Amino acid sequence: MPAAEQLDMEVMTPLMEEAGGEEEEEDVDVDECPGHQPQGITFTQTLLHLLKGNIGTGLLGLPLAVKNAGIVLGPVSLVLMGVVCVHCMHILVNCSHQLSERLKRSPLGYSDTVAVAMEMSSSQCLRKGAHFGRHLVNFFLVLTQLGFCSVYFVFLAENIKQVMEGTHLNSSVETVLLNVSEEGAVSPTTPSVSALTGLDLRLYMVFLLPFIIVLTFIRDLRNMAALSAIANLCMAVSLVFIFTYILNDVSDPRRLPYASTWRKFPFFFGTAIFAFEGIGVVLPLENQMREPKRFPQALNIGMGVIIVLYVTLATLGYLRFRDDVKGSITLNLPHDSWSNQLVKVLYSFGVFVSFAVQFFVPAEILVPPVCERFRKSWRRTADLSLRALLVCLT
């Protein structure tokens, strides 16, 4: 298996090394074997993975976040949040690196880092709670990843609903104009655009459910390498179209409030912190890098580009749509252009594949302990059933 394909899939699965102590010991033995020399990823590949791990649906909601903070306070707060996020990433990497060196162990995952740090603490209370700390980190990871998947479900349903209704609306308008041009008046049998009513958003979620369930049945993400690459390309093309559209008509920033009320700022914080979802890629990248000492430089460059992209899209998106900006900027794009419809389709496909990638983390944490309680003949059925149940939960 090519190393690049393997590492591409490991980027979004920060806790797959958490399977247990026996596996960790086996990893150590393999790593200590002189004949086993993992190739690792290059500096450029690390930068690309950092970008991929931080660009998702949260990026599209940042214009609404700036609306809730103000045209000046919003971008400034985004920059500050980005700096704090990068600082915390550096702390996390340093802690994991130092603890693994002290214990002469293979690179540590998130819950391992927490548990080992608590075990080596001078506080007896923290040492006793090391096992609890490991489970607490796993709990929050499951909660966070399933939360991302829930947002993806809503995003997919809303965008597909707009595409379907926009296509129907455009065809209805063309029919009306054709009848008017041929008959000189609107026929009583002509479909009324104003009477066009779409399906409920929840029905679109139901239609999506079986496709997403089947997608999550892929238990080895290495089999999704091709889909993941296509999804990343679709998202990149979509962002180019989005910037092209919003730059055509940017309003005067002096007409917008510089700072919003304090009651709206928590909404800004909640939306903005959701966008900084890439902390899950930090430890896997540092652990898999060919030159780990260069990771701080890659982290600074990659996160610098991401912060600039966040602030730019958030500010320009708010300047373009002003108070009409919606939860996702794709929902503000009109239906009368094929390029705008293409943006929604391409980004939706990217999010559809990202659902399975994000879902892999909670599945790897929750499914194995449950399947161990069943007989071997029933474990595959239990595995698939639990995955389907978790998707329905989102």
Secondary structure, 3 states (H helix, E strand, C coil): CCHHHHHHHHCCCCCHHHCCHHHHHHHHHHHHCCCCCCCCECHHHHHHHHHHHHCCHHHHCHHHHHHHHCCCHHHHHHHHHHHHHHHHHHHHHHHHHHHHHHHCCCCCCHHHHHHHHHHCCCCHHHHHCHHHHHHHHHHHHHHHHHHHHHHHHHHHHHHHHHHHHHHHHHHHHHHHHHHHHHHCCCCCCCCCCCCCCCCCHHHHHHHHHHHHHHHHCCCCHHHHHHHHHHHHHHHHHHHHHHHHHHCCCCCCHHHCCCCCCCCCHHHHHHHHHHHCCHHHHHHHHHHHECCHHHHHHHHHHHHHHHHHHHHHHHHHHHHHHHHHCCCCHHHHCCCCCHHHHHHHHHHHHHHHHHHHHHHHHHHHHHHHHHHCCCCHHHHHHHHHHHHHHHHHHC
